Structure formats: C-alpha cells, structure tokens
Amino acid sequence: MKKLSLLYKNFIFNLKPKKNLDKLNINFKTIDDLFNYFGTDKGSKVINPYSKSSKEFLGHDFGKFYEKYLHIFKDKKINFFIDYLNTILFMKKTKNSYKKSGVNIESANKFTKFIGKYSQHVFKKKLNKLNKNNIGKFASVFDIGKFKLNNPLLVASTDGVGTKLEIANKFNKFDTIGIDLVAMCVNDLIVQGAKPLFFLDYMAIGKIDLSKMKKIIKGIIDGCKISDCILVGGETAEMPGTYTKNKFDLAGFTVGLVSKKKLISEKKVKKNYIILAIPSSGLHSNGFSLVRSVIKNIKIDNKIKNELIKPTKIYTNEVLKLVKKDLIASAANITGGGIIENIIRSVPKNLTTNIDLSKIKVPYIFKWLKKKNISDNEMLRTFNCGVGFCLIVKKKNINKIKSHFNKNFMPYEIGYISNSTKRLNLINKVKW
C-alpha cells in the first residue's frame, strides 16, 4: 500500500508541465484517494477496490490484475496510472531502435513492394529485361537505344507541387496530387521539345501512412501514363521530427530525349511571330500560399474545393506532335511568376514580347480569387490566370496547330513578337 502510494505521488509529481496534470483532470493525491474514488457509485461500476481483485492490485500479482481488468477501465485517470505502474514495475526496458525513434522499415518495404507490383502491372507493355525490376534497386536502368535518334540530347527537369500539398491535406484528397507532380516536371521538358522517358519521385513524410501514400503513388503513375513515360524509381523518406503530424513533401525528376535538330529554343523566334495561349485546367500547382491565405478564415463550397484540387494539365501529347511536324519556334510553361515572367524566358533579349491582356480567357476560379482583394499585377505574377502553356509560332501554322487540340484546350492568339527596346509590353487589361 505504501509502495503504491509513493509511486502514485511520484507519478503526480513528475507530470510536467502542470498543464498536463490539468488536462488529465487528476485530483486525487494518494492511493487512498484513488481507492475512495473506486468506492463511489461511479467508481464501483468499473471495479470494486475492496474485492479479491484489489488484493491482486496491492499484492505481487499486478500483472494478473492488469491483464484481467484493464480492458474494462473507462476512466482516463486510472487507465493512465495503471499504464504508468505497468511500465515502471513490470515491463522490461526496451532497447533503443529505429522503429522506436519513429522510422518503420517494415512499412517502407511494404510500400516499395506495392510500387513495384503496381508499376509492373501498369507499364508491362513498356518494360523489358533491363528495366523490369528497377523499383527497389540501388539505381534504375533505361535503354535509349531503341529510339535511334541522330544526335540525341538528354533533357532533365525537376520540380515539386509547392503548398498545394496543404490543400490535399486539408481536403483529405491524395489521388491527383501525383499527377500535379509529374505535370510540373514534364511540362518543362516539352518546352525544349523533349519526349519524357522516365520519372523518379521523392516522398518525405513524418510517419508512413500506407493508405495515403498508395493514393499518391497511383496519381504519380497516372501522370506518367498521360505523359507516356514510366516510373523507374524513387525515394521514400520517413522523417519524424522534420515533418509533423500529417505533413509531407513531394519532388519529382524526369529525363527526356530530343534530337539536336528538333531542339526548341528562343533562337528560332523572329519578329511578327504569333503568341498562342493554351488554356490551363485551373490553378495548376502555383500560387497556393496566397490561395491558402485567402481561404484561411472563410467557408468555401464544393465548387471552389474542386477547382483548388483539380490536377495540372499535362501538355505532352499535343505539344510533341507539333514538335514532330516542326510547327513550333519556341514555347513557355506558365508556372510560378505567371505569364509576365515566364513568356520572356522563351524570347531573345533583342525582341519584344507583346501581350494583349484583354484577350486572355479567364476561368471562374481566377475571377473568384480576384474578388478577394488581389491586385491585377499580383494576380498576373502569381497565377497562370487561365494560360497554362504558350506557343510562339509562324502565323501560317496556326490552323495546323489548332487541329491537334480538343475544344477544351484550343490555343488562341494573345500577342506577337516585335522589335523594341522593351522586353515585355502589356496591352490593355485583363477582363475579370
């Protein structure tokens, strides 16, 4: 009795800080108080401390008492104390381990096996003896010999999806964020005319959640299918302490192939070439820190939720057909910085990019955001505002180009190239 009383006092004393004690609502200070609590009508419904079982509790067979009665305890105060007693009196000290520190190698291995099996099923027509078992190896192999290009060039790109991850967490929707990841990488590749060959992902997370991670990886593989490349490997990093609760991060890396003759660059752009805008599917994966600030203290309906989580459009299929037919002089992927900062990256410094802002077809989500006290300039330098990708082309090729797009992503004119001292000339205003 004295031993337990001392233990309980020690238990109370070591609850630091005091707010933890208040949170548990523990008011009794001795083991007698604990037993008196059980003697009440409330306590007796759980267990009578003066029965034979109490002798087990006070005697040497605490383990028997613990196994026999713990499952019927309903009170957090007693339950917590029982756990405390069990830990200090009867449980053997556990040696330090990787799992105890928060890293579960078994779960990571299960996830790797899942990726291997799922990717083999999806990409079975693209796999051969060299790359069939890439997943789980130290490095991945890809055979480029089959493409038989003259003067082949490898083009590489890496990117992430930014704080759109927080939107996925907020809405508990993880099946399309992987498409965003692939899109952000491959859409950069095709700016230079390269066909995506393979993709690798990096996933960092505080604690492995197989259900969530399987949805993410399926989205990545969906993105690879859309862009006609394969997932050949990646890295999953469980990082307790660095990422808390349900936080995670994604990064992607892709490699593409293009012949030197087909390489797209700003050097091919000339005066009077036309700038075509290809519509975006929505916000894509940029500007979400501002979006999250806007929606922080307001309620949003399902229409807005769906717009926020909608995956980034992948333009590989359409653009590579144009590359094959030599219909593009230059191109730009409209990501962070919006159209005003990205389009000039694809035009020689001695030429001027003229954009008629009034011609931009603005989707609903951007009109909705504009009403949240965001200036025109801030909208244009943060979001794509409806223009996901730009082509710089000869005027005579416009009709041929349009024949490769469906009506939802039909290119339209928004500007032209001229000679001037200015790099960028913005005409008129966006019609919000």
N, C-alpha and C positions, 0 to 999 in steps of 0.2 A: 504493500500500500504506500509506504513511504517512498519506495523507489519510483513508483509510477507518479506519485505526487511531485517528486523532484523533477522527473522527466517532463511532466506537463508544464511546470513552472519554467523550466529551461526552454521548452518549446515556445511558450508565450514570450519569454524574454528575447529570444532570437528571431522573432518575427520583425524584421527590419525592412523598410521603414515602418513607422507606426501606422501609416495609412493602409498597409496590407492587413494589419490586425482589424482595423475598422471595416475594411472591405469584407472580411470573413465574418464580421459581427460576432466575435468570440467575447463573451462577457464573464465567463467563469474562470477563476484564477487557480483553483486547486482541483485535484482529482475528486475530492468530496463534492465540489460544485458540479462536476461532470456527472457523478452518480446521482446527486439530487435532481439534476435535470432529467435523468432517465426515470426517476421516481415519480415524475409528474404524469398526468394523463397523456400529454403529448409524447413524453419520452417512453412511457411504458408500451405504447403502440409499436415502438421499434424493438425494444428488448428490456426485460426486467433485470436491472443490475444486481438484484439480490437473489437471483435464481442460481441454479447449478452452473449456468454458463458464466456467471460473474466470477466463480471460483477459477474457471479456466482463464478468464481475463486477468485476475490478480495472481494466479499461480504461474507455474513454469510452462504450461502448455498454451502459450499465447498464440502460437502458430495454428493450433487446432481451432481456437476461438476465431481467429482471423478468417480461416477458410470456411468455417461453418456459418458465420453470421455477417460477414462483410457485405454480401450481396443484398441483404435486406436493409442496410443502412440508407436512410433517406436524408439525413441531416448533414450538410456540408461541414459543420464544425467538428462533429465526431469523426466523420469519414476522413477528414484531413489529419486529425490527430492519430487515428489508427494507422494511416499511411506512414506518419512520422515515426510512430513506435515500431512499426514493422521494419522500417528502413534502418533505424539505429540499433535495434536489438537482435533482429533475426536474419536480415538479408546479408549475404556475403558481399563484400565490396567488389564492385565491377571495375576491372582494369580499363584504362583509357583505350578508346578505339575510334577509328574513323567514323563508324556509324554513330557512336555516342556523341561525337562532335558535330553531327548533322549531315554527314555525307554517306548516302546509301548506295554502295557499289552494286549491290544486287539489283536494285531498281533501275540503275543506269544501264546495266547489262540487259535487263528485260526490254528496255526502251530501244537499245541498239538492235536487238534481235527482231523486234517489231518492225523497225525501219527497214532492215534487211529483207525480211519476208514480204512486206508490203510493196517496197520499191521493185523487187524482183517480179512480183505479180503485175505491177503497172507497166514496167518498162521491158517486159520479156521480149518484145519484138526488137528492141534496140540493144539488148545485151549480147555479148559474145564471151568467148573463153577468157579474154583479158580482163573484162570489167564486170563479169557476172557476180563476183564476190567482193566488190570494192568496199561495201559497208562493213565496218569493223576492222579493216586493215589499217596499218600504220599510214599508208598513203594510197591514193587512188590512181588507177591507170586508165588512159583513154587513147584509143587508136585513131589518129587523124589521117592515116594513110589512105583510107577508103574515099576521102573527098577529092583526091587527085587534082589539087589546085596548082596553077602556075604561080610561083612567088607567093606562097601563103603567108599570111600575117596572123599572129595571135593577138587578140584584143581582150583586155581584162577589166573588170569593174567590180567594185564592192560598195555596199550601202546597207542601210537599215530602214526601219519604218518610223523612227522617232517616237514621239509620245502618243502616237496612235495606239501603242500598246496599252496605254492607260484607258483608252476608250474601250478596247477589247475587254480589259479587266472590269471596267465599270458596268458594261452590258453583259458580261459573262459570255461573250461570243468569240470563239477562237478558231473557227473553221475557215475563215477567209484571210486572216492576218498574214498567213504564209504566202498567199497569192500576192499580197502587197509587197512582201519581201522580195520575191522573185521579180516582180514588175519593176521595182526600183533599180534593180541591177541590169536586167536585160534591156530595158528601155534606153539605158545609157549606151549599151553595146551597139544597138542598131543605129544610133546617131552616126556611127562611123561605118555603117554598112555591114557589120559583122553578124554572122549567124551564131546564136548561142549554142554551145556544145554541151557543156555540163555546168552543174551548180553544186556549191557546198554551203552548208549553213552552220552558224554558231548560235547556240542557245544557252544562255546563262540564267539560272534560276536559284532562288533561295532554298527551296525544297522541291524535290521531284514530285510532280503530280502527273501520273501516267495518263489519266483521262484527258487533262488539258493539253499535255504535250503531244499526245497522239492526234488530237484535232489540229494542232498547229502544224505538225509534220505532214498530215494529209493535205493541208492547204498549200504547203510548200510544193508537194508533189503535184498537186493540181496546177500550180503556177508553171511548173516545169513542163507539164503536158501541153498547156496552152502555148508556151513559147517553143515547143519542140526541142527540148533539151532533157538531160537526165540528171537526177540527183546521184552523185557518186560518193558522197561522204559528208562529214561534218564533225562537229564537236558539241557535246553536251556537258556543261559545267555546272555542278551543284555547288553553290557558294553561300552557305549560311553566314549571316553577319553582313555580307556585302549587299545581298538582296533580301529584304524582309517581307514577311507575310506572303502575299501572292504576287510579288513583283518579279519581273523577268525582263530579259532583253534579247533581241534578235539581231543578227547580222548575216549578210549573205555575200557570197563571192562567186562570180561567174567568169567563164572564159569562152570567147567566141573566135570564129575564123572568117577571114575575108582575103580574097586575092588582092595583091597590091594594086592591080588595075581597077578594082571595084571600090577601093577605099574612099570613103566620103570625107571631105574636109572643106573648110571655108575657102580654100584656094580656088575652088571651082565657081564661086559666086561672082556674078558680074552685075553691072548696072542694068536696071529695068527688070531684073528677075522678080518674080512674084512670091510673096509670103503667104502660105496656106496654113490655116489653123485646123487641126484635127481635134474634135471635141473630146473633153475628158469625161470620165464616168462619174465625176464628182470631185471631192476634195483630194483624191488620191492619198498620198501619205505625207503631206506637208502642211504646216501651219497649225498643228494640233495643240501646241502650247497656248496659242491665242484662242483657239476653239474651246479648250478646257476652261480657260479663264472666263469666257463668255457664258458658258453653261453652268458654272460652278454653283450659283445661287438661284437658278431658275429651273422650273419644270419644263421638260421638253416632251413632245408627243412622239408616237412611234414613227411617224413620217420622218422627223428630224433624226431620230435614232438610226433609222435605216440608212439615211443619207450619210451620217457620220461614219458608219462602219462599212459602207459599201467599198468593195475592193478596187484597187487601182487597175485601170485598163492596161492590158498588155498589147503593144502595137506591132509585135514581131512579124506576125503573119502577113499583114498588109504592107508594111514598110519594106520587108525583104523582097517581096515580089517587085516592088518599084526599083529597088537596087539592082535586081537581076536584069531589068529592062533599061537601065541607065536613065531613069526618069527624074532622079533627084540630084541637085547640085550640092545641097547642104541640108542639115536638119538640126533640131534642138528639142531636147526633152525638157518640158516645163515643170520644174520641181521647185525646191526652195529658192526664193528670190523672185518667183513669178516670171511672167513673160518679159518684163522690162529688164531683168538681169540675165536671163538665160539666152534670149534670142541673139544678143550681140556677141555671144561667145562663138557663134557659128557664122559670123560675117567678118571679112577682112577689115582691119582698122582704118583703111583708107576709104571705106564706103559707109554710107549712112543707112540705117535701118529705119524705115518709116512705118509706123503702126497707127492705123485708124481705130482708136478705141471704141468708137461708136458702132463698129461692125462686129464686135465680139458678142456672141450669143451666150448670154449669162444664164446658167441653170438656177433653179429655185434656191438651192442651199446657199449660194453666194449672195443672192438678194436678201435672204433671211439674215445672214451674218452682217451684211452692210447696214441693216437697220439697228444693229447693236452698238451704235456709236463708233464705227470704224471709218476712218477717212478713206477717200479714193486711193490715195497714194499707198496707204498701209495695206489695203486690200490687194493692190496690184503687185506689191513687193513681197507679200506673204503667201497668197493663194494663186492657183492657176486661173481662177475666175472663169473656168469653162474651156480653156485651151490647154489640152494635155500634151500636145506634141505639135511642132511646127515643121513644115517643109519649105525649102527655098528652091524654086523651080523655074524653068523657062515657061513663059506664058502659053506657048503652043502645046505643052504637055499636060495642061490642066485636065482636060476631058479624059485623057487616057488614065491619068492618076485617079480620078474620081470613080472610074469603072471598077476599081479594086476595093471599094469600101461599101458597106451597107449604109442605109439611111441614118442610123443612129450615130455613126461616126464619119459622116460625109465631110470631107475637107471643104473649106470656103476661104475666100480671099480676105485678108485683114491688112495687107500692106505691100510694100515694094522696096527695092533697093535703089539708091541714088548716090550721086556724088555730092558730098558736102563736108563741111568741117566738123559737123556733129556726128557722134557715133549713133545716137538714138534720137529720133524725132517722133514725139507722141502727138497725134492729131485728134481733135475733138475729145469728148468724154465718154466714159462707159455709161450705157443706158441701163441703170439698175432697175 
